[in-house]
Amino acid sequence: MEWVLRFVIGGLAVSLFAVLGDLLRPKSFAGLFGAAPSVAVATLALTFSAEGASTAAIEARAMMLGAVALGTYSIVVCQLLARSRVSVTIVSTGALLVWLGIALALHAVISS
């Protein structure tokens, strides 16, 4: 039953974020309002209803730290691609190490 709820909440959230992205200019923002925010909202809503506010807060904190790591990865990829002639595959794969390092470091800081 939880999967059905996740599907419905996620689908509704994706639709709402898609409409929001469609209304914004420039259109490049439309992708920002796609899957990730809707999945996060659905996950937090289900976690809150099933396990309470404290567990949902832990998940929300982990999502925020993951967003910081992803943002850093994105900046590194954009900068390397703009400044070098290295292939996209090599840059994006190599930058995964940056993402992993940031994610693990933030996890270690929060866990201690």
Secondary structure by P-SEA (a helix, b strand, c coil): caaaaaaaaaaaaaaaaaaaaaaccccccccccccaaaaaaaaaaaaaacccaaaaaaaaaaaaaaaaaaaaaaaaaaaaaacccccaaaaaaaaaaaaaaaaaaaaaaaac
